[in-house]
């Protein structure tokens, strides 16, 4: 199966965001993305899967198949669910090394950090850190198994 690269997906998101003239529309778009996110099974909504450092509750799980990391997530806040869905769109299905090394330039490109409240920005960074930690853990397990 052909996976688009992180850079290709980021470019797509930047193009999508360029269609909107103002941040109200961009927020609506982010919320819509969150609504399209596949629901996380209740069995995964446990404390161990909660992301620390998020004002809202965010659950994140990861699995590893055929050398790629797959993420699932959910949140009790619509905007946060949209943010995590964007991260999943970019990072899920990618190789661990690519996830660990990406700068996620699209976040700056679309002006996300300057339009989020400080607590939301911190939460976004916590989500990214957790996703990179999962990738690092899978890479470590894979390397140890060779």
Secondary structure as GFF3:
##gff-version 3
##sequence-region A 1 146
A	DSSP	alpha_helix	6	18	.	.	.	ID=ss1
A	DSSP	alpha_helix	23	36	.	.	.	ID=ss2
A	DSSP	three_ten_helix	42	44	.	.	.	ID=ss3
A	DSSP	three_ten_helix	47	49	.	.	.	ID=ss4
A	DSSP	beta_strand	58	65	.	.	.	ID=ss5
A	DSSP	beta_strand	68	75	.	.	.	ID=ss6
A	DSSP	alpha_helix	78	91	.	.	.	ID=ss7
A	DSSP	beta_strand	94	95	.	.	.	ID=ss8
A	DSSP	alpha_helix	96	101	.	.	.	ID=ss9
A	DSSP	alpha_helix	105	109	.	.	.	ID=ss10
A	DSSP	alpha_helix	112	115	.	.	.	ID=ss11
A	DSSP	alpha_helix	118	144	.	.	.	ID=ss12
###
